Amino acid sequence: VQLQASGGGLVQTGSSLRLSCLASGFTLGYTAIGWFRQAPGKEREGVSCIRNRDGSTKYAESVKGRFTISRDNAKNTVYLQMNSLKPEDTAVYFCAASRSGIITSSMLDSYAYNYWGQGTLVTVSS
């Protein structure tokens, strides 16, 4: 089982980035993919999630209207399109997968996820 996050980089305020999360080795499948981030000195926070069974999505209030999560099942890849980036979006972004049923209220809770990728760094300069 492997989750490979990519697409991070150094950009200016107002720019866009698209992160990718490639999931492999999930012979029994997964129920949801979530994106989380952790800034220096801060706790990890849930950013967005997409649930497999119904395609439901959820976003943190801080990114609503700016970030969009999507999936390409044929490529086993989940994307996080990040627009209008702000310095406060600077963090290491991780993708995670859940193997159990996930309810809407838990979609941004890290405890609901069983597998984690290595993270990709996003730096937004002011």
N, C-alpha and C positions, 0 to 999 in steps of 0.2 A: 504494500500500500504506500503510495507516494503522492504528495501534493507539491507541486512546483509552482511557486509564485514568481512572476517576472513582470517587467515593465516599469519599474521604478526609475527615478532619476532626479536630476536637479533642474528645476524650472522656475520661472518667475511668477510672481503673483498674477492671477488672472489666466494663467495658462491651463492646458489640459494634458492629462495623461490617461492611458488605458492600461490597467493592470490585468494580467491573465493568470488564471489558476488552472493548471493541467492536472487532472486526477487520473491516476493509473493504478492498476492492481486491485481495484475494488470488485472482486469476483462476486460478492454478495450485494454490491451496489451501495449507495449512500442515499440518505433521505434529504439532505440539505447541504449547501455550501455557504459558508459565511466568510465575510471579510472583517478582520479586526485590525486595530492599529495600536501601537504603543509608542508614545513620545518619550524622550528622555526625562526621567524623573516622575513619570506619570504611570498610572495603572493602564492596563490594556482595556480597550473599549471596543464594543461591537459597532461596526460601521454599516454593514448591510448584509442581507441574507436572501437567498432564493431557495424555496422549498420545491422538491422534485414533484411531489404528487399532484400539486395543483398550480405550480408556478408562482405561488404567492411570494411577494417580496416585502422586505421591511428595511427601513432606513433609520439611522440615528437622526435626531432632530438637527444636529449640527451640519448634516450633509444633504438633507432633503432639498430637492430642487437643483442640486449641483451634481450629485453622483447618481449613476444608473447602473444597476446590476443586470446582467443578462447571461444567457447560457447558450452553448452550441453543443447539443448532446452528441452529435456525430463526431465532434472533436474532443469530447470529454473535458470541455473547457468552460470555465465561468469567467466572465469579464467584469471589471469594475471601471466604468467610464467616469473619470473625474474631471469636471469642468470648473471654471472659475476658482481655481485653487487659491488658497490663502496660506499665509505662513503658519497658521495654527493647524493646518493639515499635515505639517511635517511630522513624519513618524515612520517607523518600520511597519509595513502592512503585511499581515499574515492571512492566508486563507486556511479554512478548517472545514472538515467534513463530519457530518453526524451519521451514525449508523442506525440510530433509533428514530422512532417517530418524534417529530419536534412540533410543539404547539406554538402558535403565533406569539404568545407572550414570552417565549423563551428563545426566539430566533436570534436575538442579539446577546444572549448569555453564553459566555465561554464554556460553562460547565456542561452545556448541551452538546458539545462537540468532542469527538473522540480522536480525531486525527488532525495533525497540524503540519503545515508547510514551514519552510525555513525563513520566510519573510523577504520582503524587498523594500529597500529604503526609498522613501519619497521625501525630497527636500524642496521646499518652496521658499524662494528668497523674496524679500520685500523690496 
